[in-house]
Amino acid sequence: MKIILVLIICSAVNGECDRGWEKQNINFSDWDSCMRQGYVESLGVMDLMGADYVNENKTYIKFFCKKIKKEEVDL
């Protein structure tokens, strides 16, 4: 089994979230490393959006780690 990271961008202004996306070509062998990378990736996305956008849209990022079968990774 491998673990993937899924990120979801949300807005508190309209109460909606995007459908999320998987970090491509990054697989984790343990839960801890996936969760830690989730925080790193979330901060990176916030930096890309910029403070004005984040403040205007009250943006927040949810993420989760998900176990997948090895065959799903190799596709």
C-alpha positions as CSV (number, residue, x, y, z in Angstrom):
1,M,0.0,0.0,0.0
2,K,1.1,3.6,-0.8
3,I,-0.3,6.8,0.6
4,I,-1.2,9.9,-1.4
5,L,-1.9,13.5,-0.4
6,V,-5.1,15.2,-1.5
7,L,-5.5,19.0,-1.1
8,I,-8.8,20.9,-1.2
9,I,-9.1,24.7,-1.4
10,C,-12.1,26.2,0.3
11,S,-13.7,29.6,0.8
12,A,-15.4,30.7,3.9
13,V,-17.1,33.5,2.0
14,N,-19.3,31.3,-0.1
15,G,-19.0,28.1,1.9
16,E,-17.7,26.1,-1.0
17,C,-14.7,23.9,-1.7
18,D,-13.1,22.7,-4.9
19,R,-13.2,19.0,-5.6
20,G,-9.6,18.6,-4.6
21,W,-6.5,17.3,-6.3
22,E,-3.8,14.7,-5.6
23,K,-0.2,15.7,-5.5
24,Q,1.1,14.1,-8.7
25,N,4.1,11.8,-8.6
26,I,4.4,11.9,-4.8
27,N,3.7,8.8,-2.8
28,F,4.4,8.3,0.8
29,S,5.4,5.1,2.7
30,D,4.0,6.3,6.0
31,W,1.2,8.4,7.4
32,D,3.5,10.8,9.3
33,S,5.5,11.9,6.2
34,C,2.2,12.5,4.2
35,M,0.7,14.6,6.9
36,R,3.8,16.7,7.4
37,Q,3.9,17.3,3.6
38,G,0.3,18.3,3.7
39,Y,1.1,21.3,5.9
40,V,4.1,22.2,3.7
41,E,2.0,22.1,0.5
42,S,-0.8,24.0,2.1
43,L,1.5,26.9,3.1
44,G,3.0,26.8,-0.5
45,V,-0.5,27.1,-2.0
46,M,-1.4,30.0,0.4
47,D,1.8,31.8,-0.6
48,L,0.9,31.4,-4.3
49,M,-2.6,32.8,-3.8
50,G,-1.2,35.8,-1.8
51,A,-2.5,37.6,1.2
52,D,-5.0,39.8,-0.7
53,Y,-6.7,36.8,-2.3
54,V,-6.7,34.8,0.9
55,N,-8.2,37.7,2.9
56,E,-10.8,38.6,0.4
57,N,-12.0,35.1,-0.1
58,K,-11.3,33.9,3.5
59,T,-9.5,31.0,1.9
60,Y,-8.5,27.9,3.8
61,I,-7.0,24.6,2.7
62,K,-8.1,21.1,3.8
63,F,-6.0,18.1,3.1
64,F,-6.0,14.4,3.9
65,C,-3.8,11.4,3.3
66,K,-5.3,8.3,1.6
67,K,-4.1,4.8,1.3
68,I,-4.2,3.4,-2.2
69,K,-3.4,0.1,-3.8
70,K,0.0,-0.1,-5.6
71,E,-1.7,-0.7,-8.9
72,E,-3.4,2.8,-8.7
73,V,0.0,4.5,-8.3
74,D,1.5,2.8,-11.3
75,L,-1.2,4.0,-13.8
